[in-house]
């Protein structure tokens, strides 16, 4: 796992030169949400696509 400073440097290199501070904040937010989601999946497990669809079918009527 890269340290935070390396992740930010890598992200900044991929963004266009004319990006705004808001663009940078958004990308940092997304990276953090993905990191938290992966960590949560590793500790709590995940639901398969088929299981998720079965659960949603109870709520959604087509």
BELGI-V147470 format. One record per helix or strand of 3 or more residues. SS is the DSSP state (hx for helix, st for strand). FROM is the first residue (numbers start at 1). LEN is the number of residues. Records with the same first field share a line. If there is no record, write none. Layout:
SS=FROM-LEN  FROM-LEN
This chain:
hx=4-11  21-24  49-9
